[in-house]
Amino acid sequence: MTPDGRVDPLGTLTIHADLSETLTDARVTWSVMCPGIIMDAGREPLDSRQFTYHFRPAQFAAQFQHFQVVDYATGNPALAKSVFIVIFVEGVNERGDKVHDVDYVMIRGDRIYRLPTDLPRTPESKAVLELENAVAPAPIVAHAK
């Protein structure tokens, strides 16, 4: 799987979703998880049809001792954990049908992956998800010793 970008361990990854104007009663539920722990979760109405979440690795490191943003061997900024961010959007379309969409973002180390979903999508339920402040993926280079 090819990374969709990289995240700066000391920076901010902004996840932004835009919803269709035809949705009513729209709301979003999100969660941020590491294996074994839910680090953040919430739910809110989307009256403005937009949702933004700021993932700040350094903030999570301040809150959770197991989550580090520094390589203790070198002292350089680094991420080593796997983080899963789930964004679930639901609402009602023009015909009165309940519709929903989900997007998964996985961060392994400093690499960002958009995970595919098998959820059937309709044009009015699809949230347009963008990742901002993600550094373009760099090639992985093996160095011979």
N, CA, C and O atoms as a GROMACS GRO file, in nm:
protein
  580
    1MET      N    1   0.086  -0.118   0.000
    1MET     CA    2   0.000   0.000   0.000
    1MET      C    3   0.090   0.124   0.000
    1MET      O    4   0.182   0.135   0.081
    2THR      N    5   0.063   0.213  -0.089
    2THR     CA    6   0.143   0.335  -0.101
    2THR      C    7   0.088   0.443  -0.008
    2THR      O    8  -0.033   0.466  -0.007
    3PRO      N    9   0.175   0.509   0.070
    3PRO     CA   10   0.126   0.616   0.159
    3PRO      C   11   0.066   0.732   0.080
    3PRO      O   12   0.109   0.762  -0.031
    4ASP      N   13  -0.035   0.796   0.139
    4ASP     CA   14  -0.097   0.913   0.079
    4ASP      C   15  -0.029   1.041   0.126
    4ASP      O   16  -0.065   1.150   0.081
    5GLY      N   17   0.066   1.030   0.214
    5GLY     CA   18   0.138   1.145   0.266
    5GLY      C   19   0.209   1.110   0.395
    5GLY      O   20   0.211   0.994   0.437
    6ARG      N   21   0.267   1.210   0.456
    6ARG     CA   22   0.335   1.193   0.583
    6ARG      C   23   0.286   1.299   0.679
    6ARG      O   24   0.240   1.406   0.636
    7VAL      N   25   0.295   1.270   0.809
    7VAL     CA   26   0.256   1.367   0.910
    7VAL      C   27   0.380   1.406   0.989
    7VAL      O   28   0.463   1.322   1.023
    8ASP      N   29   0.393   1.534   1.017
    8ASP     CA   30   0.502   1.586   1.098
    8ASP      C   31   0.471   1.554   1.244
    8ASP      O   32   0.366   1.595   1.294
    9PRO      N   33   0.559   1.482   1.316
    9PRO     CA   34   0.532   1.447   1.455
    9PRO      C   35   0.504   1.568   1.545
    9PRO      O   36   0.433   1.555   1.644
   10LEU      N   37   0.559   1.682   1.510
   10LEU     CA   38   0.538   1.802   1.592
   10LEU      C   39   0.441   1.900   1.528
   10LEU      O   40   0.421   2.011   1.579
   11GLY      N   41   0.381   1.862   1.416
   11GLY     CA   42   0.290   1.950   1.344
   11GLY      C   43   0.145   1.913   1.366
   11GLY      O   44   0.109   1.847   1.463
   12THR      N   45   0.061   1.956   1.272
   12THR     CA   46  -0.083   1.930   1.277
   12THR      C   47  -0.128   1.874   1.144
   12THR      O   48  -0.096   1.928   1.038
   13LEU      N   49  -0.203   1.765   1.149
   13LEU     CA   50  -0.269   1.711   1.032
   13LEU      C   51  -0.415   1.754   1.041
   13LEU      O   52  -0.484   1.719   1.137
   14THR      N   53  -0.462   1.828   0.943
   14THR     CA   54  -0.600   1.876   0.943
   14THR      C   55  -0.683   1.788   0.851
   14THR      O   56  -0.649   1.769   0.734
   15ILE      N   57  -0.792   1.734   0.905
   15ILE     CA   58  -0.884   1.652   0.827
   15ILE      C   59  -1.011   1.735   0.811
   15ILE      O   60  -1.074   1.775   0.909
   16HIS      N   61  -1.047   1.761   0.687
   16HIS     CA   62  -1.159   1.849   0.659
   16HIS      C   63  -1.260   1.773   0.573
   16HIS      O   64  -1.223   1.709   0.475
   17ALA      N   65  -1.389   1.781   0.609
   17ALA     CA   66  -1.495   1.717   0.532
   17ALA      C   67  -1.598   1.821   0.491
   17ALA      O   68  -1.642   1.902   0.572
   18ASP      N   69  -1.637   1.817   0.364
   18ASP     CA   70  -1.745   1.899   0.311
   18ASP      C   71  -1.860   1.807   0.273
   18ASP      O   72  -1.839   1.703   0.210
   19LEU      N   73  -1.982   1.844   0.313
   19LEU     CA   74  -2.099   1.762   0.285
   19LEU      C   75  -2.186   1.824   0.177
   19LEU      O   76  -2.178   1.945   0.150
   20SER      N   77  -2.267   1.741   0.116
   20SER     CA   78  -2.361   1.787   0.014
   20SER      C   79  -2.459   1.886   0.074
   20SER      O   80  -2.500   1.872   0.189
   21GLU      N   81  -2.495   1.987  -0.004
   21GLU     CA   82  -2.593   2.087   0.039
   21GLU      C   83  -2.733   2.028   0.053
   21GLU      O   84  -2.820   2.088   0.116
   22THR      N   85  -2.756   1.911  -0.007
   22THR     CA   86  -2.890   1.852  -0.003
   22THR      C   87  -2.917   1.775   0.126
   22THR      O   88  -3.031   1.736   0.151
   23LEU      N   89  -2.815   1.752   0.208
   23LEU     CA   90  -2.835   1.679   0.333
   23LEU      C   91  -2.898   1.768   0.439
   23LEU      O   92  -2.863   1.885   0.453
   24THR      N   93  -2.993   1.712   0.513
   24THR     CA   94  -3.048   1.779   0.629
   24THR      C   95  -3.021   1.691   0.750
   24THR      O   96  -2.988   1.573   0.735
   25ASP      N   97  -3.035   1.748   0.868
   25ASP     CA   98  -3.010   1.675   0.992
   25ASP      C   99  -2.876   1.603   0.988
   25ASP      O  100  -2.863   1.489   1.034
   26ALA      N  101  -2.775   1.671   0.931
   26ALA     CA  102  -2.642   1.610   0.916
   26ALA      C  103  -2.566   1.617   1.048
   26ALA      O  104  -2.576   1.714   1.123
   27ARG      N  105  -2.490   1.512   1.075
   27ARG     CA  106  -2.406   1.506   1.193
   27ARG      C  107  -2.284   1.418   1.165
   27ARG      O  108  -2.286   1.336   1.073
   28VAL      N  109  -2.181   1.437   1.244
   28VAL     CA  110  -2.058   1.361   1.229
   28VAL      C  111  -2.023   1.296   1.362
   28VAL      O  112  -2.043   1.355   1.469
   29THR      N  113  -1.970   1.176   1.354
   29THR     CA  114  -1.915   1.107   1.470
   29THR      C  115  -1.772   1.070   1.433
   29THR      O  116  -1.748   1.019   1.324
   30TRP      N  117  -1.679   1.095   1.521
   30TRP     CA  118  -1.539   1.065   1.491
   30TRP      C  119  -1.475   0.995   1.610
   30TRP      O  120  -1.521   1.006   1.724
   31SER      N  121  -1.368   0.922   1.579
   31SER     CA  122  -1.287   0.861   1.684
   31SER      C  123  -1.142   0.854   1.638
   31SER      O  124  -1.113   0.841   1.519
   32VAL      N  125  -1.053   0.864   1.735
   32VAL     CA  126  -0.910   0.852   1.712
   32VAL      C  127  -0.862   0.742   1.806
   32VAL      O  128  -0.878   0.751   1.928
   33MET      N  129  -0.804   0.637   1.749
   33MET     CA  130  -0.768   0.520   1.829
   33MET      C  131  -0.627   0.472   1.799
   33MET      O  132  -0.580   0.479   1.686
   34CYS      N  133  -0.562   0.425   1.902
   34CYS     CA  134  -0.442   0.343   1.891
   34CYS      C  135  -0.486   0.203   1.933
   34CYS      O  136  -0.586   0.190   2.003
   35PRO      N  137  -0.416   0.099   1.892
   35PRO     CA  138  -0.456  -0.033   1.938
   35PRO      C  139  -0.467  -0.036   2.092
   35PRO      O  140  -0.371  -0.007   2.163
   36GLY      N  141  -0.585  -0.069   2.139
   36GLY     CA  142  -0.608  -0.082   2.281
   36GLY      C  143  -0.661   0.041   2.352
   36GLY      O  144  -0.692   0.033   2.471
   37ILE      N  145  -0.672   0.155   2.283
   37ILE     CA  146  -0.718   0.276   2.352
   37ILE      C  147  -0.788   0.371   2.255
   37ILE      O  148  -0.743   0.391   2.142
   38ILE      N  149  -0.898   0.428   2.301
   38ILE     CA  150  -0.963   0.536   2.227
   38ILE      C  151  -0.906   0.666   2.284
   38ILE      O  152  -0.922   0.694   2.403
   39MET      N  153  -0.840   0.744   2.199
   39MET     CA  154  -0.773   0.866   2.246
   39MET      C  155  -0.861   0.989   2.233
   39MET      O  156  -0.842   1.086   2.306
   40ASP      N  157  -0.957   0.986   2.142
   40ASP     CA  158  -1.049   1.099   2.125
   40ASP      C  159  -1.172   1.048   2.052
   40ASP      O  160  -1.163   0.958   1.969
   41ALA      N  161  -1.286   1.105   2.085
   41ALA     CA  162  -1.409   1.069   2.017
   41ALA      C  163  -1.509   1.180   2.039
   41ALA      O  164  -1.501   1.253   2.138
   42GLY      N  165  -1.602   1.194   1.948
   42GLY     CA  166  -1.705   1.296   1.964
   42GLY      C  167  -1.812   1.285   1.859
   42GLY      O  168  -1.803   1.207   1.764
   43ARG      N  169  -1.913   1.367   1.878
   43ARG     CA  170  -2.025   1.372   1.784
   43ARG      C  171  -2.079   1.514   1.786
   43ARG      O  172  -2.092   1.574   1.893
   44GLU      N  173  -2.111   1.566   1.670
   44GLU     CA  174  -2.168   1.700   1.664
   44GLU      C  175  -2.253   1.719   1.539
   44GLU      O  176  -2.230   1.654   1.437
   45PRO      N  177  -2.353   1.807   1.547
   45PRO     CA  178  -2.434   1.838   1.429
   45PRO      C  179  -2.351   1.919   1.330
   45PRO      O  180  -2.256   1.988   1.367
   46LEU      N  181  -2.389   1.909   1.204
   46LEU     CA  182  -2.315   1.978   1.098
   46LEU      C  183  -2.406   2.079   1.028
   46LEU      O  184  -2.440   2.062   0.911
   47ASP      N  185  -2.445   2.181   1.099
   47ASP     CA  186  -2.531   2.283   1.040
   47ASP      C  187  -2.462   2.356   0.926
   47ASP      O  188  -2.527   2.400   0.831
   48SER      N  189  -2.329   2.369   0.934
   48SER     CA  190  -2.255   2.443   0.832
   48SER      C  191  -2.211   2.354   0.715
   48SER      O  192  -2.150   2.402   0.620
   49ARG      N  193  -2.243   2.222   0.722
   49ARG     CA  194  -2.205   2.126   0.618
   49ARG      C  195  -2.055   2.104   0.610
   49ARG      O  196  -2.006   2.048   0.512
   50GLN      N  197  -1.982   2.148   0.711
   50GLN     CA  198  -1.837   2.128   0.712
   50GLN      C  199  -1.792   2.076   0.847
   50GLN      O  200  -1.851   2.108   0.951
   51PHE      N  201  -1.686   1.996   0.845
   51PHE     CA  202  -1.628   1.942   0.967
   51PHE      C  203  -1.478   1.947   0.953
   51PHE      O  204  -1.424   1.912   0.848
   52THR      N  205  -1.410   1.991   1.057
   52THR     CA  206  -1.264   1.994   1.057
   52THR      C  207  -1.213   1.932   1.186
   52THR      O  208  -1.261   1.964   1.295
   53TYR      N  209  -1.116   1.843   1.173
   53TYR     CA  210  -1.052   1.782   1.290
   53TYR      C  211  -0.902   1.804   1.277
   53TYR      O  212  -0.843   1.780   1.172
   54HIS      N  213  -0.840   1.849   1.385
   54HIS     CA  214  -0.696   1.873   1.386
   54HIS      C  215  -0.629   1.764   1.469
   54HIS      O  216  -0.649   1.755   1.590
   55PHE      N  217  -0.550   1.681   1.403
   55PHE     CA  218  -0.474   1.576   1.471
   55PHE      C  219  -0.335   1.631   1.501
   55PHE      O  220  -0.257   1.659   1.410
   56ARG      N  221  -0.306   1.646   1.630
   56ARG     CA  222  -0.178   1.700   1.675
   56ARG      C  223  -0.106   1.593   1.757
   56ARG      O  224  -0.136   1.575   1.875
   57PRO      N  225  -0.011   1.522   1.697
   57PRO     CA  226   0.057   1.415   1.768
   57PRO      C  227   0.118   1.460   1.902
   57PRO      O  228   0.111   1.385   2.000
   58ALA      N  229   0.177   1.578   1.907
   58ALA     CA  230   0.240   1.626   2.032
   58ALA      C  231   0.137   1.642   2.144
   58ALA      O  232   0.169   1.619   2.260
   59GLN      N  233   0.014   1.681   2.110
   59GLN     CA  234  -0.090   1.694   2.211
   59GLN      C  235  -0.128   1.557   2.268
   59GLN      O  236  -0.148   1.542   2.388
   60PHE      N  237  -0.138   1.457   2.179
   60PHE     CA  238  -0.168   1.323   2.228
   60PHE      C  239  -0.054   1.269   2.313
   60PHE      O  240  -0.078   1.197   2.410
   61ALA      N  241   0.071   1.302   2.278
   61ALA     CA  242   0.185   1.258   2.359
   61ALA      C  243   0.180   1.320   2.498
   61ALA      O  244   0.220   1.256   2.595
   62ALA      N  245   0.129   1.442   2.509
   62ALA     CA  246   0.116   1.506   2.641
   62ALA      C  247   0.006   1.440   2.724
   62ALA      O  248   0.014   1.440   2.846
   63GLN      N  249  -0.094   1.384   2.658
   63GLN     CA  250  -0.207   1.323   2.728
   63GLN      C  251  -0.188   1.175   2.756
   63GLN      O  252  -0.239   1.124   2.856
   64PHE      N  253  -0.116   1.105   2.670
   64PHE     CA  254  -0.103   0.959   2.680
   64PHE      C  255   0.046   0.922   2.682
   64PHE      O  256   0.118   0.949   2.586
   65GLN      N  257   0.089   0.861   2.790
   65GLN     CA  258   0.232   0.830   2.807
   65GLN      C  259   0.283   0.731   2.703
   65GLN      O  260   0.401   0.736   2.667
   66HIS      N  261   0.199   0.641   2.654
   66HIS     CA  262   0.244   0.542   2.558
   66HIS      C  263   0.266   0.599   2.418
   66HIS      O  264   0.324   0.533   2.332
   67PHE      N  265   0.220   0.720   2.394
   67PHE     CA  266   0.228   0.782   2.261
   67PHE      C  267   0.345   0.880   2.259
   67PHE      O  268   0.338   0.986   2.322
   68GLN      N  269   0.451   0.845   2.188
   68GLN     CA  270   0.570   0.931   2.186
   68GLN      C  271   0.586   1.000   2.051
   68GLN      O  272   0.547   0.948   1.947
   69VAL      N  273   0.645   1.118   2.055
   69VAL     CA  274   0.675   1.191   1.932
   69VAL      C  275   0.825   1.216   1.918
   69VAL      O  276   0.868   1.298   1.837
   70VAL      N  277   0.905   1.145   1.997
   70VAL     CA  278   1.050   1.160   1.994
   70VAL      C  279   1.113   1.022   1.990
   70VAL      O  280   1.073   0.932   2.063
   71ASP      N  281   1.213   1.005   1.903
   71ASP     CA  282   1.293   0.884   1.901
   71ASP      C  283   1.396   0.898   2.012
   71ASP      O  284   1.487   0.980   2.004
   72TYR      N  285   1.381   0.818   2.117
   72TYR     CA  286   1.468   0.834   2.234
   72TYR      C  287   1.613   0.799   2.205
   72TYR      O  288   1.702   0.841   2.279
   73ALA      N  289   1.640   0.722   2.100
   73ALA     CA  290   1.778   0.689   2.064
   73ALA      C  291   1.850   0.807   2.002
   73ALA      O  292   1.970   0.826   2.023
   74THR      N  293   1.777   0.888   1.925
   74THR     CA  294   1.841   1.000   1.853
   74THR      C  295   1.800   1.137   1.906
   74THR      O  296   1.871   1.235   1.887
   75GLY      N  297   1.685   1.143   1.973
   75GLY     CA  298   1.632   1.272   2.018
   75GLY      C  299   1.557   1.348   1.909
   75GLY      O  300   1.508   1.458   1.933
   76ASN      N  301   1.546   1.288   1.790
   76ASN     CA  302   1.477   1.352   1.678
   76ASN      C  303   1.326   1.326   1.685
   76ASN      O  304   1.283   1.224   1.739
   77PRO      N  305   1.246   1.419   1.631
   77PRO     CA  306   1.101   1.394   1.625
   77PRO      C  307   1.072   1.270   1.542
   77PRO      O  308   1.128   1.252   1.434
   78ALA      N  309   0.983   1.184   1.592
   78ALA     CA  310   0.948   1.062   1.520
   78ALA      C  311   0.817   1.008   1.577
   78ALA      O  312   0.784   1.028   1.694
   79LEU      N  313   0.742   0.940   1.492
   79LEU     CA  314   0.621   0.870   1.534
   79LEU      C  315   0.643   0.720   1.512
   79LEU      O  316   0.702   0.680   1.412
   80ALA      N  317   0.595   0.639   1.604
   80ALA     CA  318   0.612   0.495   1.591
   80ALA      C  319   0.480   0.419   1.601
   80ALA      O  320   0.473   0.305   1.555
   81LYS      N  321   0.379   0.478   1.657
   81LYS     CA  322   0.251   0.411   1.680
   81LYS      C  323   0.165   0.406   1.554
   81LYS      O  324   0.189   0.478   1.457
   82SER      N  325   0.066   0.318   1.558
   82SER     CA  326  -0.040   0.316   1.458
   82SER      C  327  -0.159   0.390   1.516
   82SER      O  328  -0.199   0.365   1.629
   83VAL      N  329  -0.215   0.482   1.437
   83VAL     CA  330  -0.331   0.559   1.479
   83VAL      C  331  -0.438   0.543   1.372
   83VAL      O  332  -0.409   0.551   1.252
   84PHE      N  333  -0.561   0.520   1.416
   84PHE     CA  334  -0.674   0.506   1.324
   84PHE      C  335  -0.773   0.618   1.352
   84PHE      O  336  -0.817   0.636   1.466
   85ILE      N  337  -0.808   0.693   1.248
   85ILE     CA  338  -0.906   0.802   1.261
   85ILE      C  339  -1.026   0.763   1.175
   85ILE      O  340  -1.012   0.739   1.055
   86VAL      N  341  -1.143   0.758   1.238
   86VAL     CA  342  -1.265   0.721   1.168
   86VAL      C  343  -1.359   0.842   1.170
   86VAL      O  344  -1.385   0.899   1.276
   87ILE      N  345  -1.408   0.881   1.053
   87ILE     CA  346  -1.502   0.992   1.039
   87ILE      C  347  -1.631   0.932   0.980
   87ILE      O  348  -1.630   0.882   0.867
   88PHE      N  349  -1.740   0.936   1.057
   88PHE     CA  350  -1.869   0.880   1.013
   88PHE      C  351  -1.968   0.995   1.002
   88PHE      O  352  -1.992   1.066   1.100
   89VAL      N  353  -2.027   1.013   0.883
   89VAL     CA  354  -2.121   1.121   0.857
   89VAL      C  355  -2.258   1.059   0.826
   89VAL      O  356  -2.267   0.960   0.754
   90GLU      N  357  -2.362   1.118   0.882
   90GLU     CA  358  -2.498   1.071   0.853
   90GLU      C  359  -2.592   1.189   0.838
   90GLU      O  360  -2.566   1.298   0.890
   91GLY      N  361  -2.700   1.168   0.767
   91GLY     CA  362  -2.798   1.273   0.745
   91GLY      C  363  -2.919   1.220   0.671
   91GLY      O  364  -2.935   1.098   0.656
   92VAL      N  365  -3.004   1.310   0.625
   92VAL     CA  366  -3.125   1.275   0.553
   92VAL      C  367  -3.121   1.344   0.417
   92VAL      O  368  -3.096   1.465   0.409
   93ASN      N  369  -3.145   1.269   0.310
   93ASN     CA  370  -3.142   1.329   0.176
   93ASN      C  371  -3.275   1.395   0.142
   93ASN      O  372  -3.366   1.398   0.225
   94GLU      N  373  -3.285   1.449   0.019
   94GLU     CA  374  -3.405   1.522  -0.023
   94GLU      C  375  -3.531   1.436  -0.025
   94GLU      O  376  -3.641   1.488  -0.009
   95ARG      N  377  -3.515   1.304  -0.044
   95ARG     CA  378  -3.629   1.213  -0.049
   95ARG      C  379  -3.671   1.166   0.090
   95ARG      O  380  -3.770   1.093   0.104
   96GLY      N  381  -3.595   1.207   0.194
   96GLY     CA  382  -3.626   1.166   0.330
   96GLY      C  383  -3.558   1.037   0.372
   96GLY      O  384  -3.587   0.984   0.480
   97ASP      N  385  -3.467   0.986   0.288
   97ASP     CA  386  -3.393   0.863   0.321
   97ASP      C  387  -3.273   0.896   0.409
   97ASP      O  388  -3.206   0.997   0.389
   98LYS      N  389  -3.246   0.810   0.507
   98LYS     CA  390  -3.125   0.825   0.587
   98LYS      C  391  -3.007   0.777   0.505
   98LYS      O  392  -3.011   0.668   0.447
   99VAL      N  393  -2.902   0.857   0.500
   99VAL     CA  394  -2.781   0.823   0.425
   99VAL      C  395  -2.660   0.842   0.516
   99VAL      O  396  -2.667   0.915   0.615
  100HIS      N  397  -2.551   0.776   0.482
  100HIS     CA  398  -2.430   0.787   0.564
  100HIS      C  399  -2.307   0.762   0.478
  100HIS      O  400  -2.315   0.711   0.366
  101ASP      N  401  -2.193   0.800   0.533
  101ASP     CA  402  -2.064   0.781   0.469
  101ASP      C  403  -1.961   0.764   0.578
  101ASP      O  404  -1.978   0.814   0.689
  102VAL      N  405  -1.855   0.694   0.548
  102VAL     CA  406  -1.747   0.675   0.646
  102VAL      C  407  -1.614   0.683   0.573
  102VAL      O  408  -1.602   0.638   0.459
  103ASP      N  409  -1.516   0.739   0.638
  103ASP     CA  410  -1.380   0.744   0.586
  103ASP      C  411  -1.285   0.702   0.697
  103ASP      O  412  -1.305   0.735   0.814
  104TYR      N  413  -1.182   0.629   0.658
  104TYR     CA  414  -1.080   0.583   0.752
  104TYR      C  415  -0.946   0.641   0.712
  104TYR      O  416  -0.909   0.638   0.594
  105VAL      N  417  -0.874   0.693   0.808
  105VAL     CA  418  -0.738   0.739   0.787
  105VAL      C  419  -0.651   0.661   0.885
  105VAL      O  420  -0.680   0.658   1.005
  106MET      N  421  -0.547   0.599   0.834
  106MET     CA  422  -0.454   0.526   0.920
  106MET      C  423  -0.318   0.595   0.914
  106MET      O  424  -0.270   0.630   0.807
  107ILE      N  425  -0.259   0.613   1.029
  107ILE     CA  426  -0.123   0.668   1.037
  107ILE      C  427  -0.036   0.561   1.100
  107ILE      O  428  -0.060   0.521   1.214
  108ARG      N  429   0.063   0.515   1.027
  108ARG     CA  430   0.159   0.417   1.079
  108ARG      C  431   0.295   0.484   1.078
  108ARG      O  432   0.351   0.515   0.973
  109GLY      N  433   0.348   0.507   1.199
  109GLY     CA  434   0.468   0.588   1.206
  109GLY      C  435   0.430   0.727   1.159
  109GLY      O  436   0.336   0.787   1.212
  110ASP      N  437   0.501   0.779   1.060
  110ASP     CA  438   0.465   0.912   1.007
  110ASP      C  439   0.395   0.903   0.872
  110ASP      O  440   0.373   1.005   0.806
  111ARG      N  441   0.360   0.782   0.829
  111ARG     CA  442   0.295   0.764   0.699
  111ARG      C  443   0.143   0.763   0.713
  111ARG      O  444   0.088   0.700   0.804
  112ILE      N  445   0.076   0.834   0.622
  112ILE     CA  446  -0.070   0.846   0.623
  112ILE      C  447  -0.126   0.761   0.510
  112ILE      O  448  -0.077   0.764   0.397
  113TYR      N  449  -0.230   0.685   0.542
  113TYR     CA  450  -0.299   0.603   0.442
  113TYR      C  451  -0.448   0.629   0.450
  113TYR      O  452  -0.507   0.631   0.558
  114ARG      N  453  -0.511   0.651   0.335
  114ARG     CA  454  -0.657   0.655   0.327
  114ARG      C  455  -0.702   0.513   0.300
  114ARG      O  456  -0.664   0.455   0.198
  115LEU      N  457  -0.781   0.455   0.387
  115LEU     CA  458  -0.822   0.316   0.373
  115LEU      C  459  -0.951   0.308   0.293
  115LEU      O  460  -1.042   0.388   0.312
  116PRO      N  461  -0.959   0.211   0.203
  116PRO     CA  462  -1.082   0.196   0.124
  116PRO      C  463  -1.196   0.144   0.212
  116PRO      O  464  -1.173   0.077   0.313
  117THR      N  465  -1.316   0.177   0.172
  117THR     CA  466  -1.435   0.126   0.241
  117THR      C  467  -1.526   0.060   0.140
  117THR      O  468  -1.536   0.103   0.025
  118ASP      N  469  -1.592  -0.046   0.183
  118ASP     CA  470  -1.686  -0.116   0.096
  118ASP      C  471  -1.828  -0.064   0.112
  118ASP      O  472  -1.922  -0.119   0.055
  119LEU      N  473  -1.844   0.042   0.190
  119LEU     CA  474  -1.976   0.098   0.215
  119LEU      C  475  -2.032   0.158   0.085
  119LEU      O  476  -1.965   0.240   0.022
  120PRO      N  477  -2.154   0.118   0.044
  120PRO     CA  478  -2.212   0.179  -0.077
  120PRO      C  479  -2.238   0.327  -0.052
  120PRO      O  480  -2.292   0.365   0.052
  121ARG      N  481  -2.199   0.411  -0.148
  121ARG     CA  482  -2.212   0.555  -0.133
  121ARG      C  483  -2.308   0.611  -0.236
  121ARG      O  484  -2.313   0.565  -0.350
  122THR      N  485  -2.383   0.711  -0.194
  122THR     CA  486  -2.468   0.784  -0.286
  122THR      C  487  -2.410   0.924  -0.296
  122THR      O  488  -2.343   0.970  -0.203
  123PRO      N  489  -2.435   0.995  -0.407
  123PRO     CA  490  -2.375   1.129  -0.423
  123PRO      C  491  -2.408   1.223  -0.308
  123PRO      O  492  -2.324   1.303  -0.268
  124GLU      N  493  -2.530   1.216  -0.254
  124GLU     CA  494  -2.566   1.311  -0.149
  124GLU      C  495  -2.508   1.273  -0.012
  124GLU      O  496  -2.501   1.358   0.077
  125SER      N  497  -2.466   1.148   0.006
  125SER     CA  498  -2.411   1.109   0.135
  125SER      C  499  -2.260   1.122   0.140
  125SER      O  500  -2.202   1.129   0.248
  126LYS      N  501  -2.196   1.126   0.025
  126LYS     CA  502  -2.050   1.125   0.021
  126LYS      C  503  -1.992   1.252   0.079
  126LYS      O  504  -2.022   1.363   0.034
  127ALA      N  505  -1.909   1.235   0.179
  127ALA     CA  506  -1.835   1.347   0.235
  127ALA      C  507  -1.704   1.358   0.158
  127ALA      O  508  -1.636   1.258   0.135
  128VAL      N  509  -1.670   1.478   0.117
  128VAL     CA  510  -1.544   1.500   0.048
  128VAL      C  511  -1.440   1.526   0.156
  128VAL      O  512  -1.440   1.632   0.219
  129LEU      N  513  -1.352   1.429   0.176
  129LEU     CA  514  -1.254   1.437   0.284
  129LEU      C  515  -1.120   1.481   0.227
  129LEU      O  516  -1.072   1.426   0.128
  130GLU      N  517  -1.060   1.580   0.289
  130GLU     CA  518  -0.929   1.630   0.248
  130GLU      C  519  -0.834   1.623   0.365
  130GLU      O  520  -0.872   1.644   0.480
  131LEU      N  521  -0.708   1.594   0.335
  131LEU     CA  522  -0.603   1.595   0.435
  131LEU      C  523  -0.514   1.715   0.406
  131LEU      O  524  -0.455   1.725   0.299
  132GLU      N  525  -0.505   1.806   0.501
  132GLU     CA  526  -0.423   1.926   0.484
  132GLU      C  527  -0.301   1.917   0.575
  132GLU      O  528  -0.305   1.849   0.678
  133ASN      N  529  -0.196   1.983   0.538
  133ASN     CA  530  -0.070   1.986   0.612
  133ASN      C  531   0.000   1.852   0.608
  133ASN      O  532   0.094   1.829   0.685
  134ALA      N  533  -0.043   1.762   0.522
  134ALA     CA  534   0.026   1.635   0.506
  134ALA      C  535   0.141   1.657   0.408
  134ALA      O  536   0.122   1.715   0.302
  135VAL      N  537   0.256   1.611   0.444
  135VAL     CA  538   0.373   1.623   0.358
  135VAL      C  539   0.360   1.517   0.249
  135VAL      O  540   0.321   1.403   0.277
  136ALA      N  541   0.392   1.552   0.126
  136ALA     CA  542   0.383   1.456   0.016
  136ALA      C  543   0.467   1.333   0.048
  136ALA      O  544   0.574   1.345   0.110
  137PRO      N  545   0.421   1.215   0.007
  137PRO     CA  546   0.494   1.094   0.043
  137PRO      C  547   0.635   1.095  -0.014
  137PRO      O  548   0.658   1.132  -0.129
  138ALA      N  549   0.727   1.054   0.069
  138ALA     CA  550   0.867   1.044   0.027
  138ALA      C  551   0.897   0.898  -0.001
  138ALA      O  552   0.843   0.810   0.066
  139PRO      N  553   0.981   0.871  -0.098
  139PRO     CA  554   1.012   0.731  -0.127
  139PRO      C  555   1.088   0.670  -0.009
  139PRO      O  556   1.163   0.738   0.061
  140ILE      N  557   1.066   0.541   0.010
  140ILE     CA  558   1.140   0.468   0.113
  140ILE      C  559   1.269   0.419   0.049
  140ILE      O  560   1.266   0.349  -0.052
  141VAL      N  561   1.381   0.455   0.107
  141VAL     CA  562   1.510   0.421   0.052
  141VAL      C  563   1.583   0.331   0.151
  141VAL      O  564   1.597   0.365   0.268
  142ALA      N  565   1.629   0.216   0.103
  142ALA     CA  566   1.707   0.126   0.188
  142ALA      C  567   1.855   0.162   0.173
  142ALA      O  568   1.905   0.176   0.061
  143HIS      N  569   1.922   0.175   0.282
  143HIS     CA  570   2.066   0.209   0.279
  143HIS      C  571   2.147   0.087   0.316
  143HIS      O  572   2.122   0.024   0.419
  144ALA      N  573   2.244   0.053   0.233
  144ALA     CA  574   2.334  -0.059   0.262
  144ALA      C  575   2.438  -0.012   0.365
  144ALA      O  576   2.482   0.103   0.362
  145LYS      N  577   2.475  -0.101   0.453
  145LYS     CA  578   2.577  -0.064   0.555
  145LYS      C  579   2.714  -0.104   0.506
  145LYS      O  580   2.812  -0.082   0.577
   0.00000   0.00000   0.00000
